[in-house]
């Protein structure tokens, strides 16, 4: 009898905890999940600052760091989706049978992926240029001056990749997905253009990421 009572008390306590911390209320909404991530980050910064006595100061150095963080977030989204398209979606599409089932990708998933893909590319470029400007090396990097060659090469590679996203991949994908009017011949012609530009970006992403990281560790 006492064991049953203890089990009831334990279950009751767990239910109360679940009521207070209803994880489903957070994780069933992407917006609330991201917001929770931001709140968690703020808590980490505040607790770490209080524990060490080194509270964050809002100055130029912090603003440059914050811009770098935004740049990294944007880059993770951009390159992550680029690799998803090339490593997962494109190779898998021909394997989906019957063919009619592929419309779930072309009508719903692909347009959403391409939305986040192209704006993540834009955000990566904008935050990267702002970061270079805030740290005072944007001219040196873009003109490939000694000491800034690696970051400069990485920046130019990223700019070329972003150009491909907005002016080659996206216009041709619009035709392929039926987002704009296009004849069967135009759709057929658009497919290799979009594929080759995407594969070009995948190829470039390897060296681009290396150059970005190398600047911090082995600048040239």
C-alpha positions in Angstrom: 0.0 0.0 0.0 2.8 2.4 0.9 4.5 1.5 -2.4 1.4 2.4 -4.4 1.1 5.7 -2.4 4.7 6.5 -3.3 4.2 5.7 -6.9 1.1 8.0 -6.9 3.0 10.8 -5.3 5.9 10.4 -7.9 3.5 10.4 -10.8 1.7 13.4 -9.5 4.9 15.3 -9.1 6.0 14.4 -12.7 2.6 15.6 -14.0 3.0 18.9 -12.2 6.5 19.3 -13.7 5.1 18.5 -17.2 2.4 21.1 -16.6 4.9 23.8 -15.7 7.4 22.8 -18.5 5.1 21.8 -21.4 7.8 21.2 -24.0 5.1 20.4 -26.6 4.0 24.1 -26.4 7.5 25.1 -27.5 8.5 22.4 -29.9 5.2 22.2 -31.9 5.9 25.8 -33.1 9.0 26.7 -35.0 8.6 30.3 -34.0 8.4 29.5 -30.3 11.3 27.0 -30.7 13.6 29.7 -32.1 12.4 32.2 -29.5 13.2 29.7 -26.8 16.6 29.4 -28.3 17.1 33.2 -28.1 15.9 33.2 -24.5 18.2 30.4 -23.6 21.1 32.2 -25.1 20.3 35.4 -23.1 20.2 33.3 -19.9 23.5 31.7 -20.7 25.1 35.1 -21.3 23.7 36.6 -18.1 24.5 33.6 -15.9 28.0 33.3 -17.3 28.6 37.0 -16.8 27.3 36.9 -13.2 29.4 33.9 -12.4 32.6 35.3 -13.8 32.0 38.9 -13.0 32.5 39.7 -16.7 29.2 41.1 -17.8 28.8 41.8 -21.5 29.5 45.4 -22.5 27.6 46.8 -25.5 30.4 48.5 -27.4 31.9 48.3 -30.9 33.8 45.1 -30.2 30.6 43.4 -29.1 28.6 44.8 -32.0 31.3 43.3 -34.4 31.1 40.0 -32.6 27.3 40.1 -32.8 27.5 40.7 -36.5 29.9 37.8 -36.9 27.3 35.6 -35.0 24.6 36.7 -37.4 26.9 36.0 -40.3 27.6 32.5 -39.1 23.9 31.8 -38.5 23.1 32.9 -42.0 25.9 31.0 -43.5 24.9 27.8 -41.7 21.4 28.2 -43.1 22.6 28.9 -46.6 25.3 26.2 -47.0 23.1 23.7 -45.1 20.3 24.1 -47.6 22.8 24.1 -50.5 24.1 20.7 -49.3 20.6 19.4 -48.6 19.6 20.2 -52.1 22.7 18.5 -53.6 23.2 15.6 -51.2 19.5 14.8 -50.5 16.8 16.3 -52.6 18.2 16.2 -56.1 19.7 12.7 -56.0 16.5 11.3 -54.3 13.9 12.8 -56.7 14.4 10.3 -59.6 13.9 7.4 -57.1 10.5 8.6 -56.0 7.8 6.4 -57.5 5.2 6.8 -58.7 6.2 10.0 -60.5 3.0 11.7 -59.4 4.3 11.6 -55.8 7.1 14.0 -56.7 4.7 16.9 -56.7 4.9 16.9 -52.9 8.5 18.0 -53.4 8.0 20.4 -56.3 4.8 22.0 -55.1 5.5 22.4 -51.4 8.9 21.5 -50.1 11.2 22.9 -52.9 9.6 26.4 -53.0 10.0 26.7 -49.3 13.5 25.5 -49.4 14.4 27.9 -52.1 12.9 30.8 -50.2 15.1 30.3 -47.2 18.0 29.3 -49.4 18.1 32.6 -51.4 17.4 34.9 -48.4 20.0 33.0 -46.3 22.5 33.7 -49.1 21.5 37.4 -49.1 21.8 37.6 -45.3 25.2 35.9 -45.4 26.6 38.4 -47.9 25.1 41.4 -46.2 26.3 40.5 -42.7 29.7 39.4 -44.1 30.2 42.8 -45.8 29.0 44.7 -42.7 31.4 42.6 -40.5 34.3 43.4 -42.8 33.4 47.1 -42.8 33.0 47.2 -39.0 36.4 45.5 -38.5 38.0 47.9 -41.0 39.3 45.4 -43.6 36.6 45.4 -46.3 38.8 47.3 -48.9 41.9 45.2 -48.1 40.0 42.0 -48.4 38.1 42.8 -51.7 41.4 44.1 -53.2 43.3 41.0 -52.0 46.0 42.9 -50.0 48.7 40.9 -48.2 47.4 39.7 -44.8 43.8 39.6 -46.2 44.2 37.3 -49.2 42.5 34.3 -47.7 39.4 36.2 -46.4 39.3 38.2 -49.6 39.3 35.0 -51.8 36.6 33.6 -49.5 34.5 36.8 -49.9 34.7 36.8 -53.6 33.8 33.1 -53.8 30.8 33.8 -51.6 29.7 36.8 -53.8 29.9 34.6 -56.9 27.9 31.9 -55.2 25.2 34.4 -54.1 25.1 35.8 -57.7 24.4 32.2 -58.9 21.7 31.8 -56.3 19.7 34.9 -57.3 20.4 35.2 -61.0 20.8 31.7 -62.2 19.4 29.1 -59.8 16.3 31.0 -58.7 15.1 32.2 -62.1 15.6 28.7 -63.6 14.0 27.0 -60.6 11.0 29.2 -61.0 10.5 27.8 -64.5 11.1 24.2 -63.4 8.7 24.4 -60.5 6.0 26.1 -62.5 6.1 29.3 -60.4 6.3 31.3 -63.6 4.9 30.6 -67.0 7.3 28.5 -69.2 7.0 26.2 -72.1 8.1 22.6 -71.9 11.2 23.5 -73.9 12.1 26.4 -71.5 11.7 24.1 -68.5 13.9 21.5 -70.2 16.6 24.1 -70.9 16.3 25.5 -67.3 17.0 22.2 -65.6 20.7 21.8 -66.5 21.4 25.5 -65.9 20.0 25.3 -62.3 21.7 22.0 -61.6 25.1 23.1 -62.9 25.0 26.4 -61.0 24.0 24.6 -57.8 26.8 22.0 -58.3 29.2 24.9 -59.0 28.2 26.5 -55.7 28.7 23.1 -53.9 32.2 22.9 -55.4 33.0 26.5 -54.4 31.6 26.1 -50.9 34.4 23.7 -49.9 37.1 26.3 -50.7 35.1 29.2 -49.6 34.6 27.8 -46.1 38.3 26.9 -45.9 39.3 30.4 -46.7 36.9 31.9 -44.2 38.3 29.7 -41.4 41.9 30.0 -42.5 41.9 33.8 -42.1 41.5 33.3 -38.3 44.3 30.8 -38.1 46.7 31.1 -41.0 46.2 34.5 -42.7 48.1 35.3 -45.8 
